[in-house]
């Protein structure tokens, strides 16, 4: 969210998403709320340069003791050693203490290990995902951050949804990123293993959906406004995912202000119907798509104005209401 006031952001979330509220991330509020810095506290060798707004891992130091502490905490499942403090996530703190009552479920999110490992570098600006020791450590670190967050969310609802945000997933397979599918799955599954409720992954570009659909996730969230055709290229994987109870969260509400200004509930519903049709044409039952459907904005709303962000949430809620009226028979 683009807001800097956590209560203001949370009030919008609760207004438009009362059934499945999500805690609002507020990166404009502080450098500590940057999506990579936000989950960094306690990671071995982490350095936060507030002046340059840079996060990196100082590999020149002896990290053995810190790594040992992290691994021991992971073995002992001592997640209290890896909390997410208020100064790193004011929206989460407000969410937990707001007195939210009777939601269907609550949703939280952490930055996924692929994006964290590619975005965060060592002191020589080499992505730490290419350091086998640090890559393994970061997956265990995020595992515990996610487990801690989920435990706190369970104070509000027994039904939790935890997402891994993976914007860098679109870079996999490019000339600039060389990571094997095996390593990608290994890192993702390590983090996912720390989550006991529903598990999701968000990626806002074109990706190898077969790789993600083949993990243990329950929910795939993607930019359906711009890239719905990309999912239709994997009909067998989608069918297998749905058959095991998987859910597709369609990011059908655009987050670009100019594009959003041209759309309304009806036009976005038409676009969603077109996205469904691409898959039904490949033999996937429309009933299965509707049964497994969530709707979301296509990506984060940090870069837009507060008014545009509120409109995106309003449209998302409106589309959900219309879909329920159209398909749920009372």
C-alpha positions in Angstrom: 0.0 0.0 0.0 1.2 3.6 -0.7 0.0 4.8 2.8 2.4 5.7 5.6 -0.3 5.6 8.3 -0.9 1.9 9.2 -4.3 2.6 10.6 -5.4 4.4 7.5 -4.2 1.5 5.3 -5.8 -1.1 7.5 -9.1 0.7 7.5 -9.2 0.4 3.7 -8.3 -3.3 3.8 -11.0 -4.1 6.3 -13.6 -2.0 4.4 -13.1 -3.8 1.1 -11.7 -7.2 2.2 -13.6 -8.1 5.5 -13.8 -11.8 4.8 -10.1 -12.4 4.1 -8.2 -9.3 5.3 -4.5 -8.9 4.7 -2.0 -6.9 6.7 -0.8 -3.9 4.7 2.9 -3.5 3.9 4.0 0.1 3.9 7.4 0.5 2.2 7.0 4.3 1.9 6.8 4.6 5.6 10.4 3.5 6.3 13.5 1.9 4.7 12.9 -0.9 7.3 9.7 -1.7 5.5 11.3 -2.4 2.2 10.2 -5.9 1.2 13.8 -7.2 1.5 14.8 -5.3 4.6 11.5 -6.2 6.3 12.5 -9.8 6.9 16.2 -9.3 7.3 16.6 -8.9 11.1 18.6 -11.7 12.6 20.1 -12.9 9.3 23.9 -13.7 9.6 26.1 -10.8 8.5 23.2 -8.5 7.5 24.1 -4.8 7.1 21.6 -2.0 6.6 22.9 1.2 5.1 20.2 3.7 5.9 21.9 6.5 4.2 22.2 4.7 0.8 19.1 2.6 1.5 21.0 -0.6 0.8 20.9 -4.0 2.4 23.8 -6.4 2.0 25.5 -9.4 3.7 29.0 -8.8 4.8 30.6 -12.1 3.9 34.1 -10.8 4.9 33.2 -11.4 8.5 33.3 -14.7 10.3 29.6 -15.8 10.2 30.0 -19.3 11.6 28.6 -18.5 15.0 25.6 -16.6 13.7 24.9 -19.4 11.1 25.2 -22.0 13.8 22.6 -20.1 15.9 20.2 -19.8 13.0 20.5 -23.6 12.2 20.0 -24.5 15.9 16.9 -22.3 16.1 15.6 -23.9 12.9 16.2 -27.4 14.3 14.5 -26.5 17.6 11.7 -24.6 15.8 12.5 -21.7 18.1 10.7 -19.1 16.0 10.6 -16.6 18.8 14.2 -15.8 18.0 13.1 -14.5 14.6 10.1 -12.2 15.1 9.1 -9.3 12.9 9.2 -6.2 15.0 6.8 -3.2 14.8 9.4 -0.9 13.3 9.8 -3.4 10.4 6.1 -3.9 9.8 3.8 -1.3 11.3 0.9 -2.6 9.2 1.3 -6.1 10.7 1.4 -4.7 14.2 -1.8 -2.7 13.6 -3.4 -5.7 12.0 -2.7 -8.0 15.0 -3.8 -5.5 17.6 -6.9 -4.0 15.8 -9.4 -6.5 17.3 -10.4 -8.0 13.9 -13.4 -10.3 14.5 -14.7 -13.4 12.7 -12.9 -13.3 9.4 -13.2 -16.3 7.1 -9.4 -16.3 7.0 -6.5 -13.9 7.4 -3.6 -13.5 4.9 0.0 -12.7 5.5 3.1 -12.6 3.3 6.9 -12.8 3.3 9.4 -12.2 0.5 10.2 -15.5 -1.1 13.7 -17.0 -1.1 14.4 -16.6 -4.8 13.7 -12.9 -4.9 15.4 -12.3 -1.5 18.4 -14.3 -2.6 18.7 -12.5 -5.9 18.0 -9.0 -4.6 20.2 -9.1 -1.6 23.9 -9.3 -2.3 27.2 -9.6 -0.4 29.6 -6.8 0.1 30.9 -7.3 -3.5 27.3 -7.0 -4.9 27.1 -10.7 -5.8 23.6 -12.1 -5.1 23.7 -14.4 -2.1 21.6 -17.0 -3.8 24.8 -18.1 -5.6 26.5 -18.7 -2.2 25.3 -22.2 -1.3 25.8 -21.6 2.4 23.9 -18.3 2.5 21.2 -19.6 0.1 20.4 -22.5 2.4 20.5 -20.2 5.5 18.2 -17.6 3.9 15.6 -20.3 3.2 15.7 -21.5 6.8 15.6 -17.9 8.0 12.5 -17.0 6.0 11.0 -20.3 7.0 11.1 -19.1 10.6 9.9 -15.6 9.8 6.9 -17.1 8.0 6.2 -19.6 10.8 6.3 -16.8 13.4 4.0 -14.6 11.4 1.5 -17.4 10.8 1.4 -18.2 14.5 0.6 -14.6 15.3 -2.1 -14.5 12.6 -3.7 -17.6 14.1 -4.6 -15.4 17.1 -7.2 -13.8 14.7 -8.4 -16.9 12.8 -7.7 -20.6 12.6 -7.7 -20.2 8.8 -4.4 -18.7 7.7 -3.1 -17.9 4.2 0.6 -17.2 3.9 2.1 -16.0 0.6 5.7 -15.9 -0.7 6.1 -12.8 -2.9 8.4 -13.7 -5.8 8.8 -10.8 -8.3 12.2 -12.1 -9.4 10.7 -15.4 -10.5 10.2 -13.8 -13.9 14.0 -13.6 -14.3 14.6 -17.3 -14.0 15.8 -18.8 -17.2 17.1 -15.5 -18.5 20.7 -14.8 -19.6 21.2 -12.9 -16.3 20.0 -15.5 -13.9 21.4 -19.1 -13.7 19.7 -21.2 -11.1 18.6 -24.8 -11.6 15.0 -25.8 -11.2 16.0 -28.2 -8.6 17.6 -25.5 -6.5 14.6 -23.2 -7.0 12.2 -26.0 -5.7 14.5 -26.8 -2.8 14.6 -23.2 -1.6 10.8 -22.7 -2.0 9.9 -26.0 -0.3 12.2 -25.2 2.6 10.2 -22.0 3.3 6.8 -23.6 2.5 7.5 -26.4 5.0 7.3 -23.8 7.8 3.7 -23.0 6.9 0.9 -25.1 8.3 -2.1 -23.3 6.7 -2.8 -22.5 3.1 0.4 -21.6 1.1 0.5 -19.3 -1.9 3.0 -17.7 -4.2 2.6 -14.4 -5.9 4.4 -13.6 -9.2 3.4 -10.5 -11.2 5.0 -11.3 -14.5 5.4 -14.2 -17.0 7.0 -17.3 -15.4 7.4 -21.0 -15.8 4.0 -21.8 -14.2 4.7 -25.6 -14.5 7.5 -25.2 -12.0 5.4 -23.2 -9.5 2.3 -25.4 -9.9 4.5 -28.4 -9.2 5.4 -27.2 -5.7 3.4 -27.8 -2.6 1.5 -24.4 -2.9 -2.3 -24.3 -2.5 -2.7 -20.9 -4.2 -1.1 -19.4 -7.3 -1.5 -15.6 -7.6 -0.5 -14.0 -10.9 -1.1 -10.9 -13.0 -4.2 -12.0 -14.9 -4.8 -8.6 -16.4 -1.6 -8.5 -18.5 -0.5 -12.2 -18.6 -3.6 -14.5 -18.5 -2.6 -16.1 -21.8 0.7 -17.3 -20.2 -1.2 -19.6 -17.8 -3.2 -21.1 -20.7 0.1 -22.5 -22.1 0.2 -25.0 -19.2 -3.3 -26.7 -19.3 -2.1 -30.0 -18.0 -0.3 -28.5 -15.1 -3.3 -26.3 -14.3 -5.7 -29.2 -14.5 -3.5 -31.3 -12.1 -3.2 -28.3 -9.7 -7.0 -27.8 -9.6 -7.6 -31.5 -9.2 -5.6 -31.6 -6.0 -7.6 -28.7 -4.6 -5.4 -25.8 -5.8 -6.7 -22.3 -6.0 -6.0 -19.7 -8.6 -5.9 -16.1 -7.4 -6.6 -14.0 -10.5 -4.9 -10.6 -10.4 -7.4 -9.1 -12.7 -7.4 -5.5 -11.3 -4.5 -3.5 -12.9 -2.3 -1.4 -10.6 -1.1 1.0 -13.3 -3.0 4.3 -12.8 -3.6 5.1 -16.4 -4.9 1.5 -17.2 -7.0 1.4 -14.0 -8.6 4.7 -14.9 -10.0 3.1 -18.1 -11.6 0.1 -16.4 -14.6 -0.6 -14.3 -16.2 -3.7 -12.8 -18.0 -4.8 -15.9 -15.0 -4.4 -18.2 -12.7 -6.3 -15.8 -15.3 -9.1 -15.4 -15.3 -9.4 -19.2 -11.6 -9.6 -19.2 -11.7 -12.3 -16.5 -14.2 -14.3 -18.5 -11.8 -14.1 -21.5 -9.1 -15.5 -19.2 -11.3 -18.3 -18.1 -12.2 -19.1 -21.8 -8.5 -19.6 -22.7 -8.4 -22.4 -20.2 -11.8 -23.9 -20.9 -10.8 -24.1 -24.5 -8.0 -26.4 -23.4 -10.4 -28.8 -21.7 -10.5 -27.4 -18.2 -14.0 -27.3 -16.8 -15.4 -23.8 -16.1 -16.9 -25.1 -12.9 -13.5 -26.0 -11.6 -12.1 -22.6 -12.4 -15.0 -20.8 -10.6 -14.8 -23.2 -7.6 -11.1 -22.4 -7.2 -11.3 -18.7 -7.9 -10.0 -15.8 -5.8 -9.7 -12.2 -7.2 -6.9 -9.8 -6.4 -5.1 -6.7 -7.7 -2.5 -7.7 -10.3 0.4 -6.6 -8.1 1.4 -4.3 -5.2 0.1 -0.7 -4.9 3.1 1.0 -3.5 3.8 3.2 -6.5 0.3 4.7 -6.9 -1.5 7.4 -5.1 -3.7 6.6 -2.0 -6.8 7.4 -4.1 -5.8 5.0 -6.9 -4.9 2.3 -4.4 -8.4 2.7 -2.7 -10.0 2.4 -6.1 -8.1 -0.8 -6.9 -9.3 -2.3 -3.7 -12.9 -1.2 -4.3 -12.9 -2.7 -7.8 -11.5 -6.0 -6.5 -14.2 -6.2 -3.9 -16.9 -5.3 -6.5 -15.8 -8.0 -8.9 -15.8 -10.6 -6.1 -19.4 -9.6 -5.2 -20.5 -9.8 -8.8 -18.9 -13.2 -9.2 -20.6 -14.6 -6.2 -24.0 -13.3 -7.4 -23.4 -14.8 -10.8 -22.2 -18.2 -9.8 -23.2 -19.0 -6.2 -26.7 -20.4 -6.1 -28.5 -19.8 -2.8 
